Amino acid sequence: MSLKARITEDMKTAMKAKDSARLAATRLLLAAIKQREVDERIELDDAAVTAVIEKLVKQRKDSVAQYLAAGRQELADAEQFEIGVLSAYLPEKMGSDEIATAVAAAVAETGAKGPADMGKLMGALKPRLAGKADMAEVSRLVKAALAG
């Protein structure tokens, strides 16, 4: 079952269970997916759906920080709940050791030597690690690998 189909099924389940908060979060996600499909006139695959989910999670995290800074705990809690619902559809995150191994393998493959090769290295890693790893950590490990 595709990721999009799984989200649709979960929306139906939430509807039947009268779980309004979960239903709202899954509807929001399906709307974002549909919007991207209409804008680009394509059918999104699982990787593209994962990218949409990651974008929504990032937006929610930014909102939580802003709500907490403004002292609006109830709004921050609602956003945190949505993050939990959305994160359930993301693949298991890789650990630092796995990311370091992937970076070392990419350095060997591309023959990257110094900081000037960072773009080439990130270009090789992004398709492999997108959705599975925090790209900020990947970037940090790539910089460390190329500096040393």
C-alpha positions in Angstrom: 0.0 0.0 0.0 1.4 3.4 -0.9 1.9 6.0 1.7 -0.8 8.2 0.2 -3.3 5.3 0.4 -2.3 4.6 4.0 -3.0 8.2 4.9 -6.4 8.1 3.2 -7.2 4.9 5.1 -6.1 6.5 8.4 -8.4 9.5 7.6 -11.3 7.2 7.2 -10.5 5.4 10.4 -10.3 8.7 12.3 -13.6 9.7 10.7 -15.4 6.5 11.9 -13.8 6.8 15.4 -15.0 10.5 15.5 -11.4 11.5 16.4 -11.7 15.1 15.2 -8.1 16.1 16.0 -6.5 13.2 14.1 -9.0 13.7 11.3 -8.1 17.4 11.0 -4.4 16.5 10.9 -4.8 13.8 8.2 -7.1 16.0 6.1 -4.5 18.8 6.3 -1.8 16.4 5.1 -4.0 15.1 2.2 -4.8 18.7 1.2 -1.1 19.6 1.1 -0.4 16.5 -1.0 -3.3 17.2 -3.4 -2.2 20.8 -3.7 1.3 19.8 -4.8 -0.1 17.2 -7.2 -2.4 19.9 -8.8 0.4 22.5 -8.9 2.9 20.2 -10.6 0.3 18.1 -12.5 1.9 14.9 -11.3 1.0 11.9 -9.1 3.3 12.0 -6.1 5.3 8.9 -5.2 6.1 7.9 -1.6 9.4 9.9 -1.6 7.6 13.1 -2.7 4.8 12.5 -0.1 7.5 12.1 2.5 9.0 15.5 1.5 5.6 17.1 1.9 5.2 15.5 5.4 8.7 16.7 6.4 7.8 20.3 5.3 4.6 20.2 7.3 6.4 18.9 10.4 9.1 21.6 10.1 6.3 24.3 9.8 4.6 22.8 12.9 7.9 22.9 14.9 8.4 26.6 14.0 4.9 27.3 15.1 5.4 25.5 18.4 8.5 27.7 19.1 6.5 30.8 18.3 3.5 29.8 20.4 5.7 29.0 23.4 7.5 32.3 23.0 4.2 34.1 23.1 3.0 32.1 26.1 0.2 30.2 24.2 0.7 26.7 25.6 -2.7 25.4 24.3 -1.9 26.3 20.7 1.6 24.8 21.1 0.1 21.5 22.4 -2.3 21.4 19.3 0.7 21.8 17.0 2.7 19.2 18.9 -0.2 16.7 18.5 -0.2 17.4 14.7 3.6 16.8 14.7 3.0 13.4 16.3 0.3 12.4 13.7 2.5 13.6 10.8 5.7 12.0 12.1 4.0 8.6 12.2 4.1 8.6 8.4 7.8 9.4 8.2 10.3 6.5 7.8 12.5 5.5 10.8 15.3 8.0 11.2 18.9 6.9 10.8 21.3 7.1 13.7 24.5 9.2 13.7 26.6 6.1 13.1 24.6 5.1 10.0 24.8 8.6 8.6 28.5 8.7 9.2 28.9 5.4 7.4 26.8 6.7 4.4 28.9 9.9 4.3 32.2 7.9 4.3 30.8 5.7 1.5 29.8 8.7 -0.5 33.3 10.3 0.0 34.9 7.1 -1.3 32.5 7.0 -4.3 32.8 10.6 -5.4 36.4 11.1 -4.6 35.6 14.3 -2.7 38.8 15.8 -1.2 38.0 19.2 0.4 35.3 21.7 1.2 34.9 22.7 -2.5 33.5 19.2 -3.1 30.7 19.6 -0.5 28.0 20.3 -3.2 28.9 17.2 -5.1 28.9 15.1 -2.0 25.5 16.5 -0.7 24.1 15.9 -4.2 25.1 12.3 -4.0 23.8 11.8 -0.4 20.4 13.7 -0.6 18.5 11.2 -2.7 19.8 8.3 -0.5 19.1 9.9 2.9 16.1 12.2 2.3 13.4 11.4 4.8 15.7 8.9 6.6 18.1 11.4 8.1 18.2 14.9 9.5 19.9 16.7 6.6 21.4 19.3 9.0 23.3 16.5 10.7 24.3 15.1 7.3 25.7 18.5 6.3 27.6 18.8 9.6 29.1 15.3 9.1 30.0 16.1 5.5 31.8 19.3 6.6 33.7 17.4 9.2 34.7 14.6 6.7 35.9 17.1 4.2 37.8 19.2 6.7 39.7 16.3 8.2 
